[in-house]
Amino acid sequence: MPRHRKIPVIKNRGILMRKKKKTGLRDFIFLILVLGLMLQYVWLKVETNLALQEIEQLEIQQAKLAAENQKLHTREIAFSDFSRIQRIATKELNLQFAAPENVIEIAQQ
């Protein structure tokens, strides 16, 4: 069986005769531009991830400080209870309430 090979028909030889343009510099600049944009994108992603990690750490720290603040507030309320203060004053410090005749009221001006 004979092999038949199709030969491409070139209708417009003007297309084939074009001079090859020097695109090396243009391609190099485009490559540098694309690499620069990719590097900027990666840099922004890294910075964003670092900022998110810092935010998460600060939120954890805020939760711990809020819990500690709540404990301290509860402790403050317990320590400022009048019956506790009276018990310490009378039993541990041997203080007594002043008699009404020993109380001097001073008018505020």
C-alpha positions as CSV (number, residue, x, y, z in Angstrom):
1,M,0.0,0.0,0.0
2,P,1.5,3.3,-1.0
3,R,1.6,6.0,1.6
4,H,0.0,9.2,0.7
5,R,1.3,12.3,2.4
6,K,-0.6,15.5,2.4
7,I,1.5,18.5,1.5
8,P,0.2,21.7,3.2
9,V,-0.9,24.3,0.7
10,I,0.4,27.7,1.6
11,K,-1.9,30.3,0.1
12,N,-0.2,33.4,1.5
13,R,3.5,33.3,1.5
14,G,3.6,36.7,3.2
15,I,2.8,35.2,6.5
16,L,5.8,32.8,6.3
17,M,8.2,35.6,5.2
18,R,7.8,37.8,8.3
19,K,11.0,38.6,10.1
20,K,11.2,37.0,13.5
21,K,10.9,39.7,16.2
22,K,13.3,39.9,19.0
23,T,11.1,39.2,22.0
24,G,13.7,38.1,24.5
25,L,13.8,41.3,26.4
26,R,10.0,41.6,26.4
27,D,9.6,38.0,27.6
28,F,12.2,38.6,30.3
29,I,10.4,41.7,31.6
30,F,7.1,39.8,31.6
31,L,8.7,36.9,33.5
32,I,10.2,39.3,36.1
33,L,6.8,41.0,36.4
34,V,5.0,37.7,36.9
35,L,7.6,36.5,39.4
36,G,7.3,39.8,41.3
37,L,3.6,39.6,41.5
38,M,3.8,35.9,42.7
39,L,6.3,36.9,45.3
40,Q,4.1,39.8,46.5
41,Y,1.1,37.4,46.7
42,V,3.1,34.9,48.8
43,W,4.4,37.6,51.0
44,L,0.9,38.9,51.6
45,K,-0.3,35.4,52.5
46,V,2.6,35.0,54.9
47,E,1.9,38.3,56.6
48,T,-1.8,37.6,56.8
49,N,-1.2,34.2,58.4
50,L,1.2,35.8,60.9
51,A,-1.4,38.4,61.8
52,L,-4.1,35.8,62.2
53,Q,-1.9,33.8,64.5
54,E,-1.2,36.9,66.6
55,I,-4.9,37.6,66.7
56,E,-5.6,34.1,67.9
57,Q,-3.0,34.3,70.6
58,L,-4.3,37.7,71.8
59,E,-7.9,36.3,71.9
60,I,-6.6,33.4,74.1
61,Q,-4.8,35.8,76.3
62,Q,-7.9,38.0,76.5
63,A,-10.0,35.0,77.6
64,K,-7.5,34.1,80.3
65,L,-7.4,37.6,81.6
66,A,-11.2,37.9,81.6
67,A,-11.4,34.7,83.6
68,E,-8.7,35.9,86.1
69,N,-10.5,39.3,86.3
70,Q,-13.8,37.5,87.1
71,K,-12.1,35.5,89.9
72,L,-10.5,38.6,91.3
73,H,-13.9,40.4,91.2
74,T,-15.5,37.5,93.0
75,R,-12.7,37.5,95.6
76,E,-13.1,41.3,96.1
77,I,-16.8,40.9,96.7
78,A,-16.1,38.2,99.3
79,F,-13.4,40.2,101.1
80,S,-15.5,43.4,101.2
81,D,-18.5,41.6,102.9
82,F,-19.5,43.6,105.9
83,S,-20.0,40.6,108.2
84,R,-16.5,39.4,107.4
85,I,-15.0,42.8,108.1
86,Q,-16.9,43.1,111.4
87,R,-15.8,39.6,112.4
88,I,-12.1,40.4,111.7
89,A,-12.4,43.8,113.5
90,T,-14.0,42.4,116.6
91,K,-12.3,39.0,117.0
92,E,-8.8,39.4,115.5
93,L,-8.2,43.1,116.1
94,N,-10.2,43.5,119.3
95,L,-12.0,46.6,118.0
96,Q,-15.4,47.7,119.4
97,F,-18.2,49.8,117.9
98,A,-18.1,53.4,119.1
99,A,-20.8,54.4,121.5
100,P,-23.3,56.9,120.0
101,E,-22.1,59.6,122.5
102,N,-18.5,59.2,121.2
103,V,-19.5,59.8,117.6
104,I,-19.0,63.4,116.3
105,E,-20.6,64.3,113.1
106,I,-19.0,67.0,110.9
107,A,-21.1,68.8,108.4
108,Q,-19.7,69.0,104.9
109,Q,-19.2,72.4,103.4
